[in-house]
């Protein structure tokens, strides 16, 4: 299924944001393209976006019947990032968690696998972190689910991601927090291998 999520962000380069809206659908059943689905989603959320966009031409285009290209969407998403919003588009399983919202108090980790493309979109799996849950355990789950350094295919290779996870667990156990240096390195290593993480905070 294709999922579109609107988040509020500090800036267009942010890797985390606050949940605003979400829509998920089987586009083959609807008989529409991904860009048509995104454009409809933008139109549905014009109440949140119209004031901040403050651009009559963009608003007119979103509300029109004109076809939106990939370049049009990327341009609009860039301008949204300039005013504190971002659209995330991905392919998810039919039974993926949080189909309509991210509940208040929950932090949703979106694991974006750019090496697994479906319907021309990266595949995303999600992990909910509730208040009090261990961050290192969540990241351990991310690494485990990534399929990287599989012991089935390359059993003799030490997994560098596991080494970082173990260091994070030790630090969290001793200090109650995790090292941003180690977690930052983990994010960089994952991204190098095609896995990005976007964190969404639940509804305010």
C-alpha positions as CSV (number, residue, x, y, z in Angstrom):
1,X,0.0,0.0,0.0
2,X,1.1,3.6,-0.6
3,X,1.2,5.8,2.5
4,X,1.4,9.5,2.6
5,X,2.2,11.4,5.9
6,X,2.3,15.1,6.7
7,X,4.6,16.1,9.5
8,X,5.7,19.4,11.0
9,X,9.5,19.8,11.0
10,X,12.1,22.2,12.3
11,X,13.6,22.5,8.8
12,X,13.6,20.7,5.5
13,X,16.7,18.6,6.5
14,X,15.1,17.3,9.8
15,X,15.1,13.6,10.3
16,X,12.2,13.8,12.8
17,X,8.9,15.6,12.9
18,X,5.5,15.8,14.6
19,X,2.6,13.9,13.2
20,X,-0.1,16.0,11.4
21,X,-2.0,13.7,9.0
22,X,-1.8,10.4,7.2
23,X,-3.5,8.5,4.4
24,X,-2.9,4.9,3.2
25,X,-4.5,3.1,0.3
26,X,-4.1,0.4,-2.4
27,X,-3.8,2.5,-5.5
28,X,-4.4,-0.4,-7.9
29,X,-7.8,-0.8,-6.3
30,X,-8.5,2.9,-6.6
31,X,-7.1,3.0,-10.1
32,X,-5.0,6.2,-9.6
33,X,-1.4,7.1,-9.7
34,X,0.9,7.8,-6.7
35,X,1.1,11.5,-7.6
36,X,-2.7,11.8,-8.0
37,X,-3.0,10.2,-4.5
38,X,-0.4,12.7,-3.1
39,X,-2.1,15.6,-4.7
40,X,-5.5,14.6,-3.3
41,X,-3.9,14.3,0.1
42,X,-2.4,17.8,-0.2
43,X,-5.9,19.1,-1.2
44,X,-7.4,17.3,1.8
45,X,-5.0,19.0,4.1
46,X,-5.1,22.5,2.6
47,X,-6.5,23.8,5.9
48,X,-3.1,23.2,7.5
49,X,-1.1,24.3,4.5
50,X,-2.8,27.2,2.8
51,X,-1.8,29.9,5.3
52,X,1.9,28.8,5.6
53,X,2.4,28.3,1.9
54,X,1.1,31.8,1.3
55,X,1.4,31.3,-2.5
56,X,-1.7,31.6,-4.6
57,X,-0.1,29.8,-7.6
58,X,0.8,26.7,-5.6
59,X,-2.6,26.6,-3.9
60,X,-4.4,27.0,-7.2
61,X,-2.3,24.2,-8.7
62,X,-3.0,21.8,-5.8
63,X,-6.7,22.5,-6.0
64,X,-6.8,22.1,-9.8
65,X,-7.3,19.0,-11.9
66,X,-3.8,19.4,-13.4
67,X,-1.6,16.4,-13.4
68,X,1.3,16.6,-10.8
69,X,4.7,15.3,-12.0
70,X,7.4,13.9,-9.7
71,X,9.3,17.2,-10.2
72,X,6.2,19.2,-9.2
73,X,5.8,17.2,-6.0
74,X,9.5,17.5,-5.1
75,X,9.3,21.3,-5.7
76,X,6.2,21.6,-3.5
77,X,7.7,19.4,-0.8
78,X,10.8,21.7,-0.8
79,X,8.7,24.8,-0.3
80,X,6.8,23.0,2.4
81,X,10.1,22.3,4.1
82,X,10.9,26.0,4.0
83,X,7.8,26.7,6.1
84,X,8.0,23.8,8.6
85,X,6.2,20.9,6.9
86,X,7.2,17.8,5.0
87,X,5.4,15.1,3.0
88,X,6.7,11.5,3.4
89,X,5.7,9.0,0.8
90,X,6.4,5.2,1.1
91,X,5.2,1.7,0.4
92,X,4.0,-0.2,3.4
93,X,2.5,-3.6,4.1
94,X,-1.3,-3.9,4.3
95,X,-1.1,-4.6,8.0
96,X,1.6,-2.1,9.0
97,X,1.0,-0.3,12.3
98,X,-0.5,3.2,12.7
99,X,-2.5,3.3,9.5
100,X,-4.3,6.6,10.4
101,X,-2.3,8.3,13.1
102,X,0.6,8.2,15.5
103,X,-1.0,8.1,18.9
104,X,-0.1,10.8,21.5
105,X,2.9,9.8,23.6
106,X,4.2,7.3,21.0
107,X,7.3,7.8,18.9
108,X,7.2,6.1,15.6
109,X,10.5,4.9,14.0
110,X,10.1,4.7,10.2
111,X,12.8,2.4,8.8
112,X,13.1,3.5,5.1
113,X,14.7,0.7,3.0
114,X,15.9,2.3,-0.2
115,X,17.3,-1.0,-1.4
116,X,13.7,-2.5,-1.4
117,X,11.6,-0.6,-3.9
118,X,7.9,-1.4,-4.4
119,X,5.6,0.6,-6.7
120,X,8.7,2.8,-7.4
121,X,8.8,3.7,-3.7
122,X,11.1,2.7,-0.8
123,X,9.5,0.2,1.5
124,X,9.0,1.3,5.1
125,X,8.5,-0.7,8.3
126,X,7.6,0.9,11.6
127,X,8.4,0.5,15.2
128,X,6.5,2.2,18.0
129,X,8.5,3.4,21.0
130,X,6.4,4.1,24.1
131,X,7.4,6.3,27.0
132,X,10.0,4.5,29.0
133,X,11.0,2.1,26.3
134,X,14.8,1.6,25.8
135,X,16.1,3.5,22.8
136,X,19.0,1.1,22.3
137,X,16.5,-1.8,22.2
138,X,14.5,-0.1,19.5
139,X,17.6,0.5,17.5
140,X,18.6,-3.1,18.0
141,X,15.3,-4.1,16.4
142,X,16.0,-1.8,13.5
143,X,19.4,-3.4,12.9
144,X,18.0,-6.9,13.3
145,X,15.1,-6.3,10.8
146,X,17.4,-4.6,8.3
147,X,18.8,-7.9,7.1
148,X,22.3,-6.5,6.9
149,X,25.3,-8.7,7.6
150,X,23.1,-11.9,7.5
151,X,24.7,-14.8,9.3
152,X,23.0,-17.1,6.8
153,X,25.0,-15.7,3.9
154,X,28.2,-14.2,5.4
155,X,28.5,-16.0,8.8
156,X,32.2,-15.3,9.3
157,X,31.9,-11.5,9.2
158,X,31.6,-9.4,12.4
159,X,28.6,-7.1,12.2
160,X,29.8,-3.6,12.8
161,X,26.2,-2.5,13.5
162,X,25.9,-5.0,16.4
163,X,29.1,-3.6,17.9
164,X,27.6,-0.1,17.9
165,X,24.3,-1.5,19.4
166,X,26.2,-3.3,22.2
167,X,28.0,-0.1,23.0
168,X,24.8,1.8,23.1
169,X,23.2,-0.7,25.4
170,X,26.2,-0.5,27.8
171,X,26.0,3.2,27.8
172,X,22.3,3.3,28.4
173,X,22.6,0.8,31.2
174,X,25.3,2.8,33.0
175,X,24.1,6.3,32.4
176,X,20.5,6.1,31.5
177,X,21.0,7.8,28.2
178,X,22.7,6.9,24.9
179,X,25.7,8.5,23.3
180,X,24.7,10.8,20.4
181,X,28.1,10.1,18.9
182,X,27.5,6.4,18.8
183,X,23.9,6.6,17.7
184,X,24.9,9.2,15.0
185,X,27.5,6.8,13.7
186,X,24.9,4.0,13.6
187,X,22.5,6.2,11.6
188,X,25.3,7.1,9.1
189,X,26.3,3.5,8.7
190,X,22.7,2.4,8.1
191,X,22.2,5.2,5.6
192,X,25.4,4.2,3.7
193,X,23.8,0.8,3.2
194,X,20.4,2.2,2.1
195,X,18.5,2.3,5.4
196,X,17.3,5.7,6.6
197,X,15.4,6.4,9.8
198,X,12.7,9.1,10.2
199,X,11.2,9.6,13.6
200,X,7.7,10.8,14.0
201,X,6.4,12.1,17.3
202,X,2.8,11.3,18.1
203,X,-0.1,13.8,17.9
204,X,0.3,16.7,20.3
